């Protein structure tokens, strides 16, 4: 009986962690990941559209210096993200400061 109770407690704890983590907003460099994902079309070759408002809002709150560490990431290349276009996003979003990369 004690082993069954431990399994139930463990299962409930695991479910609580999963529920918590799936509803929490993930943040990278002070920017919500969902906002950064919204930037992807604007930095993807060959014909990127202008950045959308969600992207620009995420960048307004982002630590751009922190984001610079990802500009030469192999993952960016696999996703066809252009570092050059990424560096242009602050200007395209009319942010007061350029990316300090």
SULCORSUL-V943128 format. One record per residue. N is the residue number from 1. PSI is psi in whole degrees, -180 to 180 (999 if undefined). BURIAL is # if it has 16 or more other ideal C-beta (glycine too) atoms within 10 Angstrom, else .. Layout:
BEGIN
N/PSI/BURIAL
N/PSI/BURIAL
END
This chain:
BEGIN
1/-40/.
2/-39/.
3/-38/.
4/-42/.
5/-40/.
6/-40/.
7/-40/.
8/-45/.
9/-43/.
10/-44/.
11/-44/.
12/-40/.
13/-43/.
14/-42/.
15/-38/.
16/-42/.
17/-44/.
18/-44/.
19/-42/.
20/-49/.
21/-29/.
22/-22/.
23/-17/.
24/143/.
25/124/.
26/140/.
27/136/.
28/123/.
29/44/#
30/11/.
31/140/#
32/136/#
33/-37/.
34/-36/.
35/-40/#
36/-36/#
37/-35/.
38/-19/#
39/-19/#
40/-48/.
41/-34/.
42/-11/#
43/13/#
44/127/#
45/157/.
46/-25/.
47/79/.
48/138/#
49/170/.
50/154/.
51/145/#
52/165/.
53/-39/.
54/-40/.
55/-51/#
56/-37/#
57/-40/#
58/-41/#
59/-30/#
60/-33/.
61/-8/.
62/153/#
63/98/.
64/-35/#
65/-39/.
66/-43/.
67/-25/#
68/-30/#
69/-15/.
70/-4/#
71/-28/.
72/23/.
73/137/.
74/-32/.
75/-39/.
76/-42/.
77/-40/.
78/-31/.
79/4/.
80/32/.
81/129/#
82/117/#
83/-36/#
84/-46/.
85/-35/#
86/-40/#
87/-21/#
88/-13/#
89/-45/#
90/-41/#
91/-45/.
92/-29/#
93/3/#
94/42/.
95/151/.
96/-21/.
97/138/.
98/167/.
99/130/#
100/41/.
101/999/.
END
